[in-house]
Amino acid sequence: MHDRIAVLRADRGVSRKELADAVGVHPQTIGYVERGEYSPSLALALRIARFFDLPVEAVFSLDPLPSLSEELLRRTS
């Protein structure tokens, strides 16, 4: 599973601990998910997406996610 959690956290100035506290998990769990060492449950994935106010498919994917700059270029073309 691929995710954009680290990018979203950096963009919004949110620490792993702040995200973990908000979604009810240990900060290590967020690190494991970010590194692809752990696939979150559907409930956790939905809580993370809700935290960032994004659809779950904007945060998680089974296929590698394009870089955000590629995505923006595609949308403006």
Secondary structure by P-SEA (a helix, b strand, c coil): cccaaaaaaaaacccaaaaaaaacccaaaaaaaaaccccccaaaaaaaaaaacccccccccccccccaaaaaaaaac
